[in-house]
Amino acid sequence: MLKMLSRIFGYSRAEDRKNGLNSSNGLNYYLLLYCSVALFFIVSCAPKHVEMPSYERADLSETISELKKIRSIEAVLSVDYEKGDSAMSGDASLVLSENNLDLKLYYLGFLAGEVREENGVIIKNKPRLDKNKSAILIEGLKNSFFWWNIKDYTLQEKEDSYELKNSYRKLFISKKTLLPMQQTIEINDGEKLNIFYDSPVKIEEERYNSAMRIEFKNYIVRIKVKSYSVVK
């Protein structure tokens, strides 16, 4: 390692002797220089943490109107799936619009499942999902990401959130982030699908929750968003 550093920085004992330095001091000088340069690159390349700004004074209706301009979302996800005592982890790619969904699930890097829905009709379902898995993967994911698609709602202001509610859906939005905290959707004759949100982030102009948990009956799906982009 020392020989390599000597070659990288052109270290020479003869040159040190000429400059009045002994070999130990000379090498220590170059080691210090190397560490300083390495530290500079580590600091400059590290991801910059941007604190989530407060949106408490922003207008909720204007925010929702702006979000409704989003035509589609593309995301790469980490997915943990639990049912009772069994669990499975993998990754997923998701292309989503308000009416269409294209979901590919991967396990150990191999394609393990694919679901495609267009205008409410499942046109690809491999391996075939039962209605419970369809509910948590299709209805859960669509409403998790396109949470602003709630219609005909009443608005009630709470201490730290807004409650948006209609006949089958209830959504709580944080006043600070103007992002969802929790929502409940009634599907399949009154059965409740619950979605919990966490870890709000802001990257460039986009704000979203980078962690979610979807619960339906004895199914739990935990999602972490690895990448997120929108088309308007």
C-alpha positions in Angstrom: 0.0 0.0 0.0 2.8 2.4 0.9 4.6 1.6 -2.3 1.5 2.3 -4.3 0.9 5.6 -2.6 4.5 6.5 -3.3 4.0 5.8 -7.0 0.7 7.7 -7.1 2.2 10.9 -5.6 5.6 10.5 -7.2 7.2 10.1 -3.7 11.0 9.8 -3.8 13.4 9.3 -0.8 16.1 11.1 -2.8 13.9 14.1 -3.3 13.1 14.2 0.4 16.8 14.1 1.3 17.4 16.9 -1.1 14.6 18.9 0.6 15.9 18.1 4.1 13.2 15.6 5.0 13.8 12.1 6.3 11.9 9.2 4.6 9.4 8.7 7.5 8.4 12.4 7.5 8.2 12.5 3.8 5.9 9.5 3.5 3.8 10.8 6.3 3.4 14.1 4.4 2.2 12.3 1.3 -0.1 10.0 3.3 -1.7 13.1 4.9 -2.1 14.7 1.4 -3.7 11.5 0.1 -6.1 11.3 3.0 -7.0 15.0 2.5 -7.7 14.5 -1.2 -9.8 11.3 -0.5 -11.8 13.0 2.2 -12.5 15.9 -0.2 -13.9 13.5 -2.8 -16.0 11.6 -0.2 -17.6 14.7 1.2 -18.2 16.3 -2.3 -19.8 13.1 -3.7 -22.0 12.2 -0.7 -25.7 12.8 -1.2 -26.9 16.1 0.2 -29.7 15.8 2.7 -32.4 18.4 2.1 -34.7 19.0 4.9 -38.4 18.7 4.0 -39.8 22.2 3.9 -43.1 23.0 5.7 -46.2 23.5 3.6 -48.5 24.5 6.4 -49.4 27.8 4.7 -49.9 26.2 1.3 -53.4 25.8 -0.2 -54.5 22.2 -0.2 -56.9 22.5 -3.2 -54.2 24.1 -5.3 -51.8 21.3 -4.4 -54.3 18.7 -5.4 -55.0 20.5 -8.6 -51.3 20.5 -9.4 -50.9 16.9 -8.6 -53.8 16.0 -10.9 -51.6 17.2 -13.8 -49.5 14.0 -13.3 -50.4 11.5 -16.1 -48.2 8.6 -15.0 -45.7 7.5 -12.4 -42.7 5.2 -12.8 -41.1 3.8 -9.7 -38.7 1.1 -8.5 -39.7 -0.5 -5.3 -38.5 -2.8 -2.6 -41.4 -5.0 -1.5 -41.8 -7.1 1.7 -44.8 -9.3 1.5 -46.3 -11.0 4.7 -49.2 -13.3 5.2 -49.5 -14.8 8.7 -46.1 -16.4 9.6 -44.8 -16.5 6.0 -42.8 -13.7 4.4 -41.1 -12.9 1.1 -39.0 -10.0 -0.1 -38.2 -8.8 -3.6 -38.1 -5.8 -5.9 -40.7 -4.4 -8.3 -41.0 -2.0 -11.2 -44.2 -0.1 -11.5 -45.7 2.0 -14.3 -48.9 3.6 -13.1 -51.6 6.0 -14.3 -55.0 6.7 -12.9 -56.6 3.9 -15.0 -53.7 1.6 -15.9 -51.2 -0.4 -13.9 -48.1 -2.4 -15.1 -46.4 -4.2 -12.2 -43.4 -6.6 -12.5 -42.2 -8.4 -9.4 -38.7 -9.8 -9.1 -37.3 -12.4 -6.6 -33.5 -12.9 -6.5 -33.2 -10.9 -9.7 -35.6 -13.1 -11.7 -39.1 -12.1 -12.9 -41.5 -13.8 -10.5 -44.8 -12.2 -11.4 -46.5 -9.7 -13.6 -49.8 -7.9 -13.3 -51.3 -5.5 -15.9 -54.6 -3.7 -15.7 -56.2 -1.4 -18.2 -59.3 0.6 -17.4 -60.2 -1.7 -14.6 -59.7 -4.9 -16.5 -56.9 -7.3 -15.7 -55.3 -8.3 -19.0 -52.2 -10.0 -17.6 -52.0 -11.9 -14.3 -49.1 -14.3 -14.0 -49.1 -16.3 -11.8 -52.8 -15.8 -11.2 -53.7 -13.7 -8.2 -56.6 -14.4 -6.0 -58.9 -11.5 -5.2 -57.1 -10.7 -1.9 -53.7 -10.4 -3.6 -55.3 -8.4 -6.4 -56.9 -6.0 -3.9 -53.6 -5.3 -2.1 -51.4 -5.1 -5.1 -53.8 -3.4 -7.6 -56.1 -1.3 -5.5 -53.5 -0.8 -2.8 -50.8 0.4 -5.2 -53.0 2.6 -7.4 -54.5 4.4 -4.4 -51.2 4.6 -2.5 -49.5 6.6 -5.3 -52.5 8.3 -6.9 -54.0 9.3 -3.5 -55.2 12.6 -4.9 -57.7 10.9 -7.2 -60.3 10.8 -4.4 -63.6 12.3 -5.7 -66.7 13.9 -4.2 -65.2 14.3 -0.8 -65.9 16.5 2.2 -63.1 18.2 3.9 -62.6 18.5 7.7 -59.7 20.3 9.3 -57.9 18.6 12.2 -55.2 19.9 14.5 -52.3 18.6 12.3 -54.0 17.2 9.3 -56.9 17.4 6.8 -59.4 14.7 6.6 -60.9 14.0 3.1 -63.8 11.6 3.2 -66.4 10.2 0.8 -68.8 7.2 1.0 -66.0 4.5 0.7 -62.7 6.3 1.4 -61.0 8.3 4.1 -57.7 10.1 3.6 -55.6 12.0 6.1 -53.1 14.6 4.8 -50.4 16.2 6.9 -50.6 19.9 7.2 -46.9 20.2 7.4 -45.9 18.2 4.3 -49.3 18.1 2.3 -48.6 14.4 1.8 -50.8 11.6 3.0 -50.4 10.0 6.4 -53.0 7.3 6.2 -56.0 6.2 4.2 -58.8 3.6 4.5 -60.6 2.3 1.4 -63.7 0.0 1.6 -63.7 -2.7 -1.1 -65.3 -6.1 -1.7 -68.5 -5.4 0.2 -67.2 -3.3 3.0 -63.8 -5.0 3.6 -61.2 -2.4 4.6 -57.9 -1.8 2.9 -55.6 0.4 5.1 -52.6 2.3 3.8 -50.0 3.9 6.1 -47.3 6.4 4.9 -43.9 7.3 6.2 -40.6 9.0 5.3 -41.7 12.0 3.1 -39.0 13.2 0.8 -38.5 16.0 -1.7 -36.3 15.5 -4.8 -36.1 18.4 -7.1 -39.8 19.4 -7.6 -41.3 16.1 -6.7 -42.5 15.3 -3.2 -43.6 11.8 -2.1 -43.6 9.3 0.7 -40.7 6.9 0.3 -42.2 4.2 2.7 -45.7 2.7 2.8 -47.5 -0.2 4.5 -50.6 -1.7 2.9 -52.8 -4.0 5.1 -55.8 -6.1 3.9 -57.2 -8.9 6.0 -54.1 -11.0 7.1 -51.9 -9.6 4.3 -49.3 -6.9 4.8 -47.1 -5.4 2.1 -44.3 -3.0 3.1 -42.9 -0.8 0.3 -39.8 1.3 0.1 -39.5 3.6 -3.0 -36.0 3.4 -4.5 -36.7 5.7 -7.4 -39.7 7.9 -8.5 -40.5 9.9 -11.5 -43.6 11.4 -13.0 -44.9 12.4 -16.5 -47.2 15.4 -16.7 
